[in-house]
Amino acid sequence: MDLEENVQHIAFHYLAGLSIGIIPLFLSNVIRNFFDGQGFTRITMIITVLAVPFNVLLNYSLIFGNFGMPKLGGIGAGYATGITFWIILIISIIMTFRIEAVKKYKLFVQWVKPSFKAWKEQLSIGIPIGLSIFFEASIFSVVTLLIGNMFSTTVIAANQIVISFTTLLFMIPLSISMAITIVVGYSIGGKKLDAAKQYAFIGVLGAIGFLASGSVFMFFFREPIAYLYTTDPIVVQIAGQLFIIAIIYQLSDASQASLQGVLRGLQGCKSTVLYRLCFLLVNWYPFWIFISSLYESWTLWFLGWNYTWINRGCNWILSSFTGNLSKGKS
């Protein structure tokens, strides 16, 4: 990315600090998914709540240099997050020994021999889910990298404001999606097909309803929301325009996320991955190759950075239709 030198310095060292927590992040995710798979989602919530004060304290100390800590600025946020991941792992391991409902499984006490059959069964479900998440994340990662090469720091800042807030809103539909996976999986395992259908319907409707309300809120308060992140009026103006375009894909985003939760509960993940890959290859990446070829040409002024979000919205709308299609085939 063609960033300003000080921005590049902060970004590089932020990632360096964050990297110290990657391994504990992976390990704690396995434990968290074990808790969630057993229906003990409250344990995950408790762990997260316990970790928040540590994260706030570490950020406050390392960013501003309080309590005898070095003043690292934005770099300190990376180290604070990396250390927090270690704290989450430690708390998760402690929970496996302290919670009665989990102690009976004797995690980290009674070890079993590796089973290739079990690995194959897990990977047959896990790899499609992982690829699906990767494809989703790559959309935002690729666009951030390309925007960094094509536009100014002001546009990058506005783009990140919109991504940050829309991601915050998306946490509720994502949580609903995870809950749908659990209850639909339990219902299918218990041969309660009618209950599975009800859970799926209520979950999808709830996710869409929440983001519909969030879209109305974003439309009327888009500039005040942007001012929560910055005081630069130019950044706020650009972010306000991007918020309007982001509203386009909110309902489809809720739809595709919740439908993926249903499909995971049904263990029907492969078709969704194939559809998502096809749309990325046919719709998303060719679009950006075309945009990149027009960089610094007059046509770029016509397309503008607004169209990056329009195309993103179209991609999510198409993804929601593929979710319905693959749901029907599973």
LUMLO-398707 format. One record per residue (C-alpha): x, y, z. Coordinates in steps of 0.1 Angstrom, whole numbers, padded with zeros to 4 digits, always signed. Layout:
BEGIN
XYZ/...
***
This chain:
BEGIN
+0000+0000+0000/+0012+0035-0009/+0008+0050+0026/+0023+0079+0043/+0056+0070+0060/+0042+0076+0096/+0010+0056+0088/+0031+0027+0074/+0053+0027+0105/+0024+0025+0128/+0006-0002+0108/+0037-0024+0105/+0045-0023+0142/+0008-0026+0151/+0008-0059+0132/+0040-0070+0149/+0025-0064+0183/-0007-0082+0173/+0013-0112+0160/+0023-0122+0196/-0013-0132+0202/-0021-0152+0170/-0013-0186+0184/-0034-0181+0216/-0062-0167+0195/-0063-0199+0175/-0062-0221+0206/-0088-0201+0225/-0111-0202+0194/-0110-0240+0196/-0120-0240+0232/-0147-0213+0226/-0162-0234+0198/-0162-0264+0221/-0182-0244+0247/-0206-0231+0221/-0211-0265+0205/-0222-0279+0239/-0246-0250+0242/-0226-0233+0269/-0226-0199+0252/-0228-0181+0285/-0192-0193+0293/-0180-0176+0261/-0197-0144+0271/-0182-0145+0306/-0147-0150+0292/-0152-0121+0268/-0166-0098+0296/-0136-0107+0319/-0112-0099+0291/-0126-0065+0282/-0113-0046+0313/-0078-0061+0307/-0080-0049+0271/-0091-0014+0280/-0064-0011+0307/-0037-0024+0284/-0048+0000+0256/-0049+0029+0280/-0015+0021+0293/+0004+0013+0261/-0012+0040+0239/-0009+0069+0263/+0021+0057+0284/+0003+0054+0317/+0012+0033+0348/+0048+0033+0339/+0042+0017+0304/+0059+0031+0273/+0039+0056+0252/+0035+0037+0219/+0005+0054+0204/-0014+0034+0178/+0013+0007+0180/+0004+0001+0216/-0031-0010+0205/-0016-0040+0186/+0004-0051+0216/-0026-0046+0239/-0047-0068+0217/-0020-0095+0214/-0016-0097+0252/-0054-0098+0256/-0055-0129+0234/-0032-0146+0258/-0054-0136+0287/-0085-0150+0269/-0067-0183+0264/-0056-0185+0301/-0092-0177+0313/-0106-0203+0288/-0083-0230+0301/-0092-0221+0337/-0129-0224+0329/-0124-0260+0317/-0114-0268+0352/-0138-0246+0372/-0171-0251+0354/-0189-0283+0365/-0207-0288+0332/-0173-0289+0314/-0151-0306+0340/-0167-0340+0332/-0150-0339+0297/-0116-0338+0314/-0100-0314+0288/-0063-0311+0293/-0064-0340+0318/-0074-0371+0298/-0057-0371+0264/-0068-0393+0236/-0049-0408+0206/-0052-0389+0173/-0079-0402+0151/-0077-0397+0113/-0114-0406+0110/-0123-0379+0135/-0100-0354+0118/-0116-0362+0084/-0151-0357+0098/-0142-0324+0114/-0123-0311+0083/-0152-0320+0060/-0173-0295+0079/-0145-0271+0090/-0127-0265+0057/-0159-0253+0039/-0167-0230+0068/-0132-0217+0069/-0131-0211+0032/-0164-0193+0034/-0151-0170+0061/-0119-0165+0042/-0138-0154+0011/-0159-0130+0031/-0129-0115+0048/-0109-0113+0016/-0135-0089+0002/-0128-0064+0028/-0090-0070+0029/-0086-0067-0008/-0106-0036-0011/-0087-0020+0018/-0054-0028+0001/-0065-0015-0032/-0081+0017-0018/-0048+0022+0000/-0030+0021-0033/-0055+0042-0052/-0069+0068-0029/-0058+0093-0002/-0055+0087+0035/-0088+0107+0039/-0107+0082+0018/-0090+0053+0036/-0101+0068+0069/-0137+0072+0058/-0138+0037+0044/-0125+0023+0077/-0151+0043+0097/-0180+0028+0077/-0165-0008+0079/-0160-0004+0116/-0195+0007+0124/-0212-0017+0100/-0191-0045+0114/-0202-0035+0149/-0239-0037+0138/-0232-0070+0121/-0221-0086+0154/-0258-0092+0163/-0268-0110+0131/-0235-0129+0134/-0244-0140+0170/-0278-0150+0158/-0262-0170+0130/-0240-0189+0155/-0270-0195+0177/-0290-0209+0148/-0262-0233+0140/-0264-0247+0175/-0302-0250+0179/-0307-0263+0143/-0279-0288+0148/-0295-0300+0181/-0329-0302+0165/-0317-0322+0135/-0298-0345+0158/-0329-0351+0179/-0350-0357+0147/-0371-0325+0155/-0374-0312+0120/-0403-0289+0127/-0384-0273+0155/-0354-0268+0132/-0376-0250+0107/-0390-0227+0133/-0355-0219+0147/-0343-0212+0112/-0373-0189+0103/-0371-0170+0136/-0334-0166+0134/-0333-0153+0098/-0362-0130+0104/-0346-0116+0136/-0313-0109+0119/-0330-0091+0090/-0352-0071+0113/-0322-0060+0134/-0302-0048+0105/-0333-0031+0089/-0336-0011+0121/-0298-0004+0120/-0301+0008+0084/-0327+0034+0094/-0305+0045+0123/-0274+0048+0100/-0294+0068+0074/-0305+0095+0098/-0274+0097+0120/-0246+0089+0095/-0227+0121+0101/-0230+0121+0139/-0217+0085+0138/-0187+0095+0117/-0180+0123+0141/-0176+0097+0169/-0144+0085+0150/-0130+0118+0137/-0133+0156+0137/-0122+0160+0101/-0152+0174+0082/-0139+0160+0049/-0136+0125+0063/-0171+0128+0078/-0186+0140+0044/-0171+0110+0026/-0181+0085+0053/-0216+0099+0052/-0219+0091+0015/-0204+0056+0020/-0229+0050+0048/-0258+0055+0024/-0243+0030+0000/-0236+0005+0029/-0273+0005+0037/-0279-0011+0003/-0265-0045+0014/-0275-0046+0051/-0306-0067+0046/-0288-0091+0022/-0259-0093+0046/-0282-0103+0074/-0299-0128+0052/-0268-0145+0039/-0252-0146+0074/-0282-0162+0091/-0288-0186+0062/-0252-0198+0066/-0260-0205+0102/-0288-0227+0091/-0266-0245+0066/-0239-0251+0092/-0265-0266+0115/-0276-0289+0086/-0239-0296+0078/-0245-0283+0043/-0216-0259+0038/-0199-0271+0006/-0224-0256-0018/-0223-0222-0002/-0185-0221-0005/-0187-0229-0043/-0213-0202-0049/-0193-0177-0029/-0161-0185-0048/-0179-0182-0082/-0192-0148-0073/-0158-0136-0062/-0142-0148-0094/-0170-0136-0117/-0180-0104-0100/-0157-0090-0074/-0120-0096-0085/-0126-0088-0122/-0142-0056-0111/-0112-0045-0091/-0088-0056-0119/-0108-0033-0142/-0107-0004-0117/-0070-0008-0111/-0064-0006-0149/-0082+0027-0149/-0062+0042-0121/-0051+0078-0127/-0073+0079-0158/-0104+0101-0164/-0127+0071-0161/-0118+0066-0125/-0134+0100-0117/-0166+0087-0131/-0166+0054-0112/-0151+0069-0081/-0147+0052-0047/-0185+0052-0042/-0187+0023-0068/-0164+0002-0046/-0192+0001-0020/-0219-0003-0046/-0202-0034-0060/-0197-0047-0025/-0234-0043-0019/-0243-0061-0051/-0220-0089-0041/-0237-0094-0007/-0272-0092-0024/-0262-0120-0048/-0247-0140-0019/-0280-0139-0001/-0297-0155-0031/-0270-0182-0032/-0278-0189+0004/-0314-0195-0004/-0305-0216-0034/-0280-0238-0015/-0304-0241+0014/-0329-0256-0010/-0303-0281-0023/-0291-0293+0011/
***
